[in-house]
Amino acid sequence: MSKELMNVKRDNLKSKIKDLFIVFMIIILGVTIIFFSFKISYEKRISKNVNYDQSNLENNSIIKEDIQVSKQNQISNNAKEENAYEKNITEEKSDDEKIEKEETKVEDDFNQLLPEWTDTAIEDIKNIYGSDEKQVYLTFDDGPSKEITPQILKILEEEQVPATFFVLGKCVDNNPDLVKQEYEAGHFIANHGYTHTYSQIYSSIDNVVNEYNQTNESIKKAIGNENYDCHLFRFPGGSSGGPYDSLKAQAKQYLADNQVASTNWNCLTSDAAGNYTVQEQYAGAIETQGNKTSLIILMHDASDKRATPETVRLLIKHYKEEGYVFKNFYDIFKKTNTEIVENVEYVKDIN
């Protein structure tokens, strides 16, 4: 082989080796690039996952805190609702107890104002007339009336003085509110019959009894107390004398046998017998009192007794200055307890 040929082959071999080296280096470089590319990508992915996990942890922590706060708020709200419910229950119980106490008080007040019959009532009334005690019973017949009764009630309230009203049944039916006002003010509501027509009421004992019962029914309805019975009757015109004297005596005994007492008066202003001015009425009372110290004073609260209210004021002033004690017939028919009891059915019908 010639030298030239050998040089050529050697050059070709070198060229191939060089090309192989270049290819190899290119491969190594490519692998290196690929490796680092994957590495960088992997690290980024790992970093992203770590950040994501941290973010999730933070979010989960926030969520847990929110859940905890929500639970605490719910517990607090539940506690508030329970407290509010318990408070409402307590307030309702308190209101119920208050209402019950008020109802009990009203019932007790009504019961305290229920007259009670006693076996000594008739004798106790008789004893008023002869007593040495300085006491005065202010009594009013023939009412109530819208014109006069409110004026008298106002004066009695201002002076803090009790009185007894002998009411007419027909006037009770016309003015039930005034009767209730009298009753609730603590005044004694007594019975004066229904019509005040002598020829009618005194036509028989039956009629006397019927007028008492009819008026008693009207009083019960007016004051709203079905247990009320005053046990006290004032005969129109008085319990004796006149053309009906005999019948009055029989009726008086019959009423007494059925737990109804009667009373007249021992002092009067004559406001229904011609004394029309305050001065005349006042003088009439002082004159008819005479030497008596225990008084049942007769006056009237019918619609035409215009001077009577001021006479009442003047008499109260006079007897207060004289040291008198003012009473009404609760002092005779006084309940000894507050238990409601069934009263006897008015006065028995006469067979």
C-alpha positions as CSV (number, residue, x, y, z in Angstrom):
1,M,0.0,0.0,0.0
2,S,1.3,3.2,-1.0
3,K,2.1,5.9,1.6
4,E,-0.4,8.2,0.1
5,L,-3.2,5.7,0.4
6,M,-2.3,5.1,4.0
7,N,-2.5,8.8,4.7
8,V,-5.9,9.0,3.2
9,K,-7.2,6.2,5.3
10,R,-5.7,7.7,8.4
11,D,-7.3,11.0,7.6
12,N,-10.7,9.3,7.0
13,L,-10.4,7.5,10.3
14,K,-9.6,10.7,12.1
15,S,-12.5,12.4,10.4
16,K,-14.8,9.6,11.5
17,I,-13.4,9.6,15.0
18,K,-14.0,13.3,15.2
19,D,-17.5,13.0,13.8
20,L,-18.2,10.3,16.4
21,F,-16.8,12.4,19.1
22,I,-19.0,15.3,18.0
23,V,-22.0,13.1,17.9
24,F,-21.2,11.7,21.3
25,M,-20.8,15.2,22.7
26,I,-24.0,16.2,21.1
27,I,-25.7,13.2,22.7
28,I,-24.1,13.9,26.1
29,L,-25.2,17.6,25.8
30,G,-28.7,16.6,24.8
31,V,-29.0,14.1,27.7
32,T,-27.7,16.8,30.1
33,I,-30.2,19.3,28.8
34,I,-33.0,16.9,29.0
35,F,-31.9,15.8,32.5
36,F,-31.7,19.4,33.8
37,S,-35.0,20.2,32.1
38,F,-36.7,17.3,33.9
39,K,-35.0,18.3,37.1
40,I,-36.1,21.9,36.9
41,S,-39.7,20.8,36.0
42,Y,-39.8,18.3,38.9
43,E,-38.5,20.8,41.4
44,K,-41.1,23.3,40.2
45,R,-43.8,20.7,40.5
46,I,-42.6,19.7,44.0
47,S,-42.5,23.4,45.0
48,K,-45.9,23.9,43.6
49,N,-47.3,20.9,45.5
50,V,-45.6,22.1,48.7
51,N,-47.1,25.6,48.3
52,Y,-50.4,24.0,47.5
53,D,-50.2,21.8,50.6
54,Q,-49.2,24.8,52.7
55,S,-52.1,26.8,51.2
56,N,-54.4,23.9,51.9
57,L,-53.1,23.7,55.4
58,E,-53.7,27.4,55.9
59,N,-57.1,27.2,54.3
60,N,-58.0,24.2,56.4
61,S,-56.8,26.0,59.5
62,I,-59.0,29.0,58.6
63,I,-61.9,26.7,57.9
64,K,-61.3,24.9,61.3
65,E,-61.2,28.3,63.0
66,D,-64.4,29.4,61.2
67,I,-66.1,26.1,62.2
68,Q,-64.9,26.6,65.8
69,V,-66.2,30.2,65.8
70,S,-69.4,29.1,64.2
71,K,-69.8,26.4,66.8
72,Q,-69.1,28.8,69.6
73,N,-71.5,31.3,68.1
74,Q,-74.1,28.6,67.8
75,I,-73.6,27.6,71.4
76,S,-73.7,31.2,72.5
77,N,-76.9,31.8,70.5
78,N,-78.5,28.6,71.9
79,A,-77.6,29.7,75.4
80,K,-79.1,33.1,74.7
81,E,-82.2,31.5,73.2
82,E,-82.5,29.2,76.3
83,N,-81.9,32.2,78.6
84,A,-84.5,34.2,76.7
85,Y,-86.9,31.3,76.8
86,E,-86.4,30.8,80.5
87,K,-86.7,34.6,81.0
88,N,-90.0,34.6,79.0
89,I,-91.2,31.6,81.0
90,T,-90.3,33.3,84.3
91,E,-91.9,36.6,83.1
92,E,-95.0,34.6,82.0
93,K,-95.1,32.9,85.4
94,S,-94.6,36.2,87.1
95,D,-97.4,37.8,85.0
96,D,-99.6,34.8,85.7
97,E,-98.9,35.0,89.4
98,K,-99.5,38.8,89.4
99,I,-102.8,38.3,87.5
100,E,-103.8,35.5,90.0
101,K,-102.9,37.8,92.9
102,E,-104.9,40.6,91.4
103,E,-107.9,38.3,90.8
104,T,-107.6,37.0,94.3
105,K,-107.5,40.5,95.7
106,V,-110.5,41.5,93.6
107,E,-112.3,38.4,94.8
108,D,-111.3,39.1,98.4
109,D,-112.4,42.7,98.1
110,F,-115.8,41.5,96.8
111,N,-116.1,39.0,99.6
112,Q,-115.1,41.7,102.2
113,L,-118.0,43.8,100.9
114,L,-120.5,41.0,101.3
115,P,-122.9,41.7,104.2
116,E,-123.3,38.8,106.5
117,W,-126.4,38.0,108.5
118,T,-126.0,37.5,112.3
119,D,-128.5,36.5,114.8
120,T,-128.0,39.7,116.7
121,A,-128.4,42.0,113.6
122,I,-132.0,43.2,114.5
123,E,-131.1,43.8,118.1
124,D,-127.8,45.6,117.1
125,I,-129.8,48.0,114.9
126,K,-132.2,48.7,117.7
127,N,-129.3,49.5,119.9
128,I,-128.1,52.2,117.6
129,Y,-131.0,54.4,118.6
130,G,-130.3,54.3,122.3
131,S,-126.5,54.2,122.2
132,D,-124.4,56.8,124.0
133,E,-121.7,56.5,121.4
134,K,-121.1,59.6,119.3
135,Q,-121.7,57.9,116.0
136,V,-123.5,58.9,112.8
137,Y,-125.0,56.8,110.0
138,L,-125.5,59.0,106.9
139,T,-128.3,57.3,104.8
140,F,-129.8,58.2,101.4
141,D,-133.1,57.0,100.0
142,D,-134.7,56.9,96.5
143,G,-131.5,56.9,94.4
144,P,-129.4,56.6,92.6
145,S,-129.8,59.5,90.2
146,K,-127.4,61.0,87.7
147,E,-128.0,64.5,88.9
148,I,-127.4,64.1,92.7
149,T,-125.7,60.8,93.5
150,P,-122.3,61.6,91.8
151,Q,-122.1,64.9,93.8
152,I,-122.7,63.1,97.1
153,L,-120.2,60.3,96.2
154,K,-117.5,62.9,95.4
155,I,-118.0,64.7,98.8
156,L,-117.9,61.4,100.7
157,E,-114.7,60.5,98.9
158,E,-113.1,63.9,99.7
159,E,-114.2,63.6,103.3
160,Q,-113.3,59.9,103.6
161,V,-116.7,59.2,105.1
162,P,-118.8,56.0,104.6
163,A,-122.6,56.0,103.9
164,T,-125.5,53.8,103.3
165,F,-127.6,54.0,100.2
166,F,-131.2,52.6,100.3
167,V,-131.7,52.2,96.6
168,L,-134.8,51.9,94.6
169,G,-134.8,48.9,92.2
170,K,-136.1,50.9,89.2
171,C,-133.3,53.5,89.7
172,V,-130.7,50.7,90.0
173,D,-131.8,49.4,86.6
174,N,-131.6,52.9,85.2
175,N,-128.2,53.7,86.7
176,P,-126.3,50.4,87.4
177,D,-122.9,52.1,87.1
178,L,-123.7,54.5,90.0
179,V,-124.7,51.5,92.2
180,K,-121.4,49.8,91.3
181,Q,-119.5,53.0,92.1
182,E,-121.2,53.2,95.5
183,Y,-120.4,49.6,96.2
184,E,-116.8,49.7,95.1
185,A,-116.2,52.8,97.2
186,G,-117.1,50.8,100.3
187,H,-120.6,52.2,100.9
188,F,-123.3,49.9,102.0
189,I,-126.0,49.2,99.4
190,A,-129.4,48.6,101.2
191,N,-132.8,47.8,99.8
192,H,-135.7,50.4,99.6
193,G,-138.1,48.3,97.4
194,Y,-138.6,48.6,93.6
195,T,-141.4,51.0,92.9
196,H,-141.9,53.3,96.0
197,T,-145.6,53.2,95.1
198,Y,-147.4,52.7,98.4
199,S,-150.6,51.3,96.9
200,Q,-148.6,48.7,95.0
201,I,-145.9,47.7,97.5
202,Y,-148.4,47.6,100.4
203,S,-151.2,45.8,98.6
204,S,-150.0,42.5,100.2
205,I,-147.1,41.0,102.1
206,D,-146.3,39.1,98.9
207,N,-145.7,42.4,97.1
208,V,-143.4,43.7,99.9
209,V,-141.4,40.5,99.6
210,N,-141.4,40.5,95.8
211,E,-140.2,44.1,95.7
212,Y,-137.3,43.3,98.1
213,N,-136.3,40.3,96.0
214,Q,-136.6,42.2,92.7
215,T,-134.5,45.0,94.0
216,N,-131.9,42.6,95.4
217,E,-131.6,41.0,92.0
218,S,-131.1,44.4,90.4
219,I,-128.3,45.2,92.9
220,K,-126.6,41.9,92.2
221,K,-126.6,42.5,88.5
222,A,-125.4,46.1,88.9
223,I,-122.4,45.4,91.1
224,G,-121.5,42.1,89.4
225,N,-121.7,40.0,92.5
226,E,-124.2,37.2,92.6
227,N,-123.6,36.5,96.3
228,Y,-124.7,40.0,97.5
229,D,-127.6,40.3,99.8
230,C,-127.8,43.3,102.1
231,H,-130.2,41.8,104.6
232,L,-131.5,45.3,105.3
233,F,-134.8,46.9,104.1
234,R,-136.1,50.4,104.7
235,F,-139.9,50.5,104.2
236,P,-140.9,53.4,101.9
237,G,-142.5,55.9,104.3
238,G,-141.1,54.1,107.3
239,S,-141.9,50.7,108.9
240,S,-144.9,51.9,110.9
241,G,-147.8,54.4,110.8
242,G,-150.2,55.4,108.1
243,P,-153.0,53.5,106.5
244,Y,-150.7,50.4,105.9
245,D,-149.5,50.1,109.5
246,S,-150.9,46.7,110.1
247,L,-149.6,45.2,106.9
248,K,-146.1,46.8,107.5
249,A,-146.0,45.1,110.9
250,Q,-146.7,41.7,109.4
251,A,-144.2,42.2,106.5
252,K,-141.6,43.4,109.0
253,Q,-141.9,40.2,111.0
254,Y,-141.9,38.0,108.0
255,L,-138.7,39.7,106.7
256,A,-137.1,39.3,110.0
257,D,-137.9,35.6,110.1
258,N,-136.1,35.3,106.8
259,Q,-132.9,37.2,107.7
260,V,-133.9,40.6,106.6
261,A,-133.8,43.4,109.2
262,S,-135.4,46.8,108.8
263,T,-134.4,50.3,110.0
264,N,-135.9,53.8,110.0
265,W,-134.1,56.9,111.2
266,N,-133.9,59.2,114.3
267,C,-132.7,62.4,112.6
268,L,-133.6,63.9,109.2
269,T,-133.0,67.0,107.0
270,S,-136.5,66.9,105.6
271,D,-135.1,67.4,102.1
272,A,-138.2,65.4,100.9
273,A,-140.6,67.3,103.1
274,G,-140.3,70.9,102.2
275,N,-136.8,71.9,103.2
276,Y,-135.3,73.0,99.9
277,T,-132.2,75.1,101.0
278,V,-129.0,74.0,102.6
279,Q,-129.7,76.2,105.6
280,E,-133.2,74.7,106.1
281,Q,-131.9,71.1,105.7
282,Y,-129.0,71.7,108.1
283,A,-131.3,73.3,110.7
284,G,-133.7,70.4,110.3
285,A,-131.0,67.8,111.1
286,I,-129.8,69.7,114.2
287,E,-133.4,70.2,115.4
288,T,-134.4,66.5,115.0
289,Q,-131.2,65.3,116.6
290,G,-132.2,67.0,119.9
291,N,-130.2,65.4,122.7
292,K,-129.4,62.2,120.8
293,T,-125.7,61.2,120.3
294,S,-126.2,58.1,118.1
295,L,-127.7,59.1,114.8
296,I,-129.2,57.6,111.7
297,I,-129.8,60.6,109.5
298,L,-132.3,60.4,106.6
299,M,-131.6,62.2,103.4
300,H,-132.3,61.6,99.7
301,D,-130.3,61.4,96.5
302,A,-133.2,61.6,94.1
303,S,-132.8,63.8,91.0
304,D,-134.7,66.9,92.5
305,K,-132.7,67.1,95.8
306,R,-130.4,69.8,94.6
307,A,-129.4,71.2,98.0
308,T,-128.7,67.8,99.6
309,P,-125.0,67.5,98.5
310,E,-124.0,70.7,100.1
311,T,-126.0,69.9,103.2
312,V,-124.0,66.6,103.4
313,R,-120.8,68.5,103.3
314,L,-121.9,70.9,106.0
315,L,-123.2,68.0,108.3
316,I,-119.9,66.1,107.9
317,K,-118.0,69.2,108.9
318,H,-120.2,69.7,111.9
319,Y,-120.1,66.2,113.2
320,K,-116.3,65.9,112.6
321,E,-115.9,69.0,114.8
322,E,-118.1,67.4,117.4
323,G,-115.9,64.3,117.5
324,Y,-118.4,61.8,115.9
325,V,-117.4,58.6,114.2
326,F,-119.0,58.0,110.8
327,K,-120.3,54.4,110.1
328,N,-122.4,52.5,107.7
329,F,-124.3,49.2,108.1
330,Y,-121.2,47.1,107.4
331,D,-120.6,47.7,111.1
332,I,-123.8,45.6,111.7
333,F,-123.6,43.1,108.8
334,K,-119.8,42.5,108.8
335,K,-118.3,39.4,107.3
336,T,-116.0,37.4,109.5
337,N,-114.1,35.7,106.7
338,T,-113.4,36.0,103.0
339,E,-114.8,32.8,101.9
340,I,-117.6,33.0,99.4
341,V,-120.7,31.2,100.6
342,E,-124.0,30.6,99.0
343,N,-126.6,33.0,100.4
344,V,-130.1,32.0,101.2
345,E,-132.4,32.6,98.2
346,Y,-133.5,36.1,98.9
347,V,-136.6,36.1,101.0
348,K,-138.7,32.9,100.8
349,D,-141.8,33.2,98.6
350,I,-145.0,33.2,100.6
351,N,-147.2,30.2,99.8
